[in-house]
Amino acid sequence: MRPALDWESYALLDCSNGERLERWGKHILIRPDPQVIWQGQRKHPSWSKAAARYIRSAAGGGHWEFAAALPEQWVLRWRALSFFVKPMGFKHTGLFPEQAANWALLMERIQAAGRPIKALNLFAYTGAATLACLAAGASVTHVDAAKGMVLRAKENARGSGLADAPVRWIVEDCLKFAQRELRRNNQYDVIILDPPSYGRGPGGEIWKLEEELFGLVELCAKLLSPDPLLLLLNSYSAELAPGAMQCLLTRTILPKNGGRASCDEIGLRVEFDNMLLPCGSTAMVEW
């Protein structure tokens, strides 16, 4: 498992009984996590000091309960990058801190390439991976179906001093965009995919991971440049094992593009007992 490193303003303080205790800057939040299947006495003192807690509903979804006032939004920093966060729907904050493991990998590969790199970030959310690629010197096409998330990504870019970096901000269904890029003969050296299990595009298009992912990855094989660097596929779906994702990439990317496929998990280190909490699956092809 690759841990997310280099965080100063975020920490996973403790976890038990299906919940995470997290420090987001100066603010303590409690959020549910289905991976936390063990029970404990919750000896960490911050369990009683949380400013907000997300409560799941038996009918689906949930809501935040606030014990203290919070700013409308505040800033977290990772290395030289800045991200605006706040309590949002479905327990989200606008950032997945465990993804720092993949941001670091992207930056390392792009910086070591020693040549201009074009990156495509699909399902790009609030732009953390986009910013990591830009900071490493790549040009990026950032695609997400949610206009609000793309606006937050632009805000994060401005806050990170990357407002003038070479990036295209695209609000569109990712599958439709990839199909159009293929018709335009556009190609990329790096492709990042972080698809949801279920979602809707700006035109009401329905995305179901198990039905759409194979076709999208096949498209991405055709969008890779003749000299590709990295394709990275991330998933939070408990039904999609890392090995299955590696098999998918082996059957779609390698026959056309070559490369080396691998898979692993990313995670967060728990400050209280130094254990690693698994937080997602990643498969990749490197050249």
C-alpha positions in Angstrom: 0.0 0.0 0.0 1.3 3.5 -0.9 0.6 6.0 1.9 -0.2 9.6 1.2 2.8 11.6 2.4 3.8 15.3 2.8 0.7 16.5 4.5 1.0 19.2 7.1 -2.5 20.6 7.3 -4.4 17.3 7.1 -4.1 14.3 9.4 -6.1 11.1 10.0 -6.0 11.2 13.8 -7.9 8.0 14.6 -10.6 5.6 13.2 -12.9 3.1 14.8 -16.6 2.0 14.8 -17.1 2.9 11.1 -15.8 6.5 11.3 -12.7 8.6 10.7 -11.5 11.3 13.1 -9.7 13.9 10.8 -7.9 17.2 11.2 -8.6 19.5 8.3 -6.4 22.5 9.0 -7.5 23.7 12.4 -10.9 22.0 12.2 -11.7 18.5 13.4 -14.3 16.5 11.4 -15.8 13.0 11.9 -16.8 11.2 8.7 -18.1 7.6 8.0 -15.9 5.1 6.3 -17.1 1.6 5.5 -13.5 0.3 5.6 -13.3 0.9 9.3 -14.9 -2.3 10.4 -13.2 -2.6 13.8 -14.4 -1.2 17.1 -12.5 0.6 19.8 -12.6 2.8 22.9 -11.9 6.0 21.0 -9.2 7.2 23.4 -8.0 10.0 21.2 -9.1 13.2 23.0 -10.2 14.9 19.7 -13.2 12.6 19.4 -15.1 14.9 21.8 -13.8 18.1 20.1 -15.1 17.7 16.5 -16.6 20.7 14.9 -18.8 18.7 12.6 -19.9 15.1 12.0 -21.5 13.5 9.0 -24.4 11.2 9.9 -25.5 8.7 7.4 -29.2 8.1 6.7 -30.7 4.6 6.6 -32.6 5.7 3.5 -29.3 6.8 1.8 -27.2 9.9 1.8 -27.0 11.8 5.1 -26.3 15.2 6.7 -23.7 17.2 8.6 -24.3 18.0 12.3 -22.3 21.0 13.5 -21.1 21.4 17.1 -19.1 24.5 16.3 -19.1 27.3 13.7 -17.0 26.7 10.7 -15.8 29.1 8.0 -17.6 29.0 4.7 -14.4 27.4 3.3 -10.8 27.2 4.3 -7.4 26.2 2.7 -5.4 23.0 3.0 -1.9 22.9 1.6 0.1 19.9 0.2 3.6 20.8 -0.8 3.2 24.0 -2.8 -0.4 23.4 -3.7 -3.5 25.0 -2.0 -7.0 23.5 -1.9 -10.2 25.0 -0.7 -12.3 22.7 1.4 -15.6 22.7 3.2 -18.3 20.2 4.4 -20.3 19.2 1.3 -22.9 16.6 0.4 -22.3 12.9 0.7 -19.7 13.4 3.4 -17.3 15.1 1.0 -15.1 18.1 1.6 -13.9 18.8 -2.0 -10.6 16.9 -1.6 -9.5 13.3 -1.1 -6.3 13.5 0.9 -5.3 9.9 0.3 -4.8 10.8 -3.4 -1.6 12.6 -2.4 0.0 9.2 -3.0 -1.0 9.5 -6.7 -0.2 13.2 -7.0 3.4 12.5 -5.9 3.7 9.7 -8.4 2.4 11.9 -11.2 4.8 14.7 -10.3 7.7 12.4 -10.1 7.1 10.8 -13.5 6.4 14.1 -15.3 9.5 15.8 -13.9 11.7 12.9 -14.7 10.4 12.7 -18.3 12.6 15.6 -19.4 10.3 16.6 -22.2 7.0 18.4 -22.8 4.1 16.3 -21.4 0.4 16.5 -22.3 -1.9 15.2 -19.7 -5.7 14.3 -19.8 -7.5 14.3 -16.4 -10.9 12.6 -16.7 -13.5 12.9 -13.8 -11.1 15.5 -12.6 -13.3 16.8 -9.7 -11.8 19.9 -7.9 -8.5 19.5 -9.8 -5.9 18.2 -7.3 -4.3 15.8 -9.9 -4.5 18.6 -12.5 -2.6 21.0 -10.2 0.0 18.3 -9.5 0.6 17.8 -13.2 0.7 21.5 -13.9 3.2 22.1 -11.0 5.4 19.4 -12.5 5.5 21.2 -15.8 2.8 19.4 -17.9 0.0 20.9 -19.9 -3.4 19.5 -18.8 -6.9 19.0 -20.2 -9.2 18.9 -17.2 -12.6 17.3 -17.8 -15.5 17.0 -15.4 -19.3 16.8 -15.9 -20.1 19.1 -12.9 -19.7 22.8 -13.7 -19.4 23.6 -10.0 -16.5 21.3 -9.5 -14.6 22.8 -12.4 -15.2 26.2 -11.0 -13.7 25.0 -7.7 -10.7 23.5 -9.6 -10.1 26.9 -11.2 -10.2 28.5 -7.7 -7.7 25.9 -6.4 -5.4 26.7 -9.4 -5.5 30.5 -8.6 -4.8 29.7 -5.0 -1.8 27.6 -5.9 -0.3 30.3 -8.2 -1.2 28.3 -11.3 -3.9 30.5 -12.8 -1.8 31.1 -15.9 -0.6 27.5 -16.3 -1.4 25.7 -19.6 -4.7 24.1 -18.8 -8.0 23.6 -20.7 -11.1 23.5 -18.4 -13.8 21.4 -19.9 -17.3 20.8 -18.5 -18.6 17.7 -20.3 -19.4 14.1 -20.0 -16.1 12.4 -20.0 -17.0 9.5 -22.3 -18.4 11.9 -24.9 -15.3 14.1 -24.6 -12.9 11.2 -25.1 -14.9 10.1 -28.2 -14.6 13.6 -29.7 -10.9 13.9 -28.9 -10.4 10.6 -30.8 -12.1 12.1 -33.9 -9.9 15.2 -33.6 -6.8 13.0 -33.4 -5.7 14.5 -30.1 -3.3 12.4 -28.1 -1.9 12.5 -24.6 1.3 11.3 -22.8 -0.5 10.9 -19.4 -4.1 9.9 -18.8 -5.7 10.0 -15.4 -9.1 8.4 -14.7 -10.9 8.6 -11.4 -14.4 7.6 -12.3 -17.3 7.4 -9.8 -19.3 4.2 -9.3 -22.4 6.1 -10.5 -22.9 9.6 -11.9 -24.7 11.9 -14.3 -23.3 14.1 -17.1 -24.4 17.7 -17.7 -26.9 16.5 -20.2 -28.4 13.8 -17.9 -26.1 11.0 -19.2 -26.0 8.1 -16.8 -22.6 6.7 -15.9 -22.4 3.2 -14.3 -18.8 2.1 -13.7 -19.3 -1.6 -14.4 -21.0 -0.9 -17.7 -18.9 2.0 -19.1 -15.4 1.6 -17.8 -14.2 -1.0 -20.4 -15.3 1.1 -23.3 -13.7 4.3 -21.8 -10.4 2.5 -21.2 -10.4 1.2 -24.8 -10.9 4.8 -26.0 -8.0 5.9 -23.8 -5.7 3.3 -25.4 -6.4 5.1 -28.7 -5.8 8.6 -27.1 -2.3 7.7 -25.9 0.6 9.3 -27.8 3.2 7.2 -29.6 5.6 7.9 -26.6 3.3 7.6 -23.6 4.4 8.0 -20.0 1.7 6.9 -17.6 -2.0 5.9 -17.5 -3.5 5.9 -14.0 -6.9 4.4 -13.1 -8.3 5.0 -9.6 -11.4 3.6 -8.0 -13.3 3.8 -4.7 -15.7 1.0 -5.6 -15.5 -1.9 -3.1 -16.7 -4.2 -5.9 -13.7 -3.4 -8.2 -10.6 -5.1 -6.9 -7.1 -3.8 -7.8 -6.3 -7.0 -9.6 -9.4 -6.7 -11.7 -8.4 -3.2 -12.7 -4.9 -4.5 -13.7 -6.5 -7.2 -15.8 -8.6 -4.5 -17.5 -5.6 -2.4 -18.4 -3.6 -5.5 -19.4 -6.3 -6.5 -21.9 -7.0 -3.0 -23.3 -3.8 -0.9 -23.1 -0.9 -3.3 -23.4 -1.9 -5.0 -26.8 -1.9 -1.6 -28.5 0.5 0.5 -26.5 2.8 -1.9 -24.6 4.0 -0.9 -21.2 4.0 -2.5 -17.7 0.7 -2.9 -15.8 0.6 -3.0 -12.0 -1.9 -2.4 -9.2 -1.9 -1.5 -5.5 -3.9 0.3 -2.9 -3.5 3.9 -1.6 -4.0 4.7 2.1 -3.6 7.1 5.0 -1.5 6.6 8.1 -3.4 6.8 11.3 -1.6 9.0 13.8 -3.0 7.3 16.9 -1.6 3.9 16.3 0.5 4.3 13.1 -1.6 1.8 11.1 -2.4 2.3 7.4 -6.1 2.7 6.4 -6.8 1.5 2.9 -8.6 4.2 1.0 -8.9 3.2 -2.7 -7.5 1.0 -5.5 -5.1 2.1 -8.2 -4.0 0.4 -11.4 -1.6 1.9 -13.8 0.5 1.3 -17.0 4.0 2.8 -17.1 6.4 3.1 -20.0 
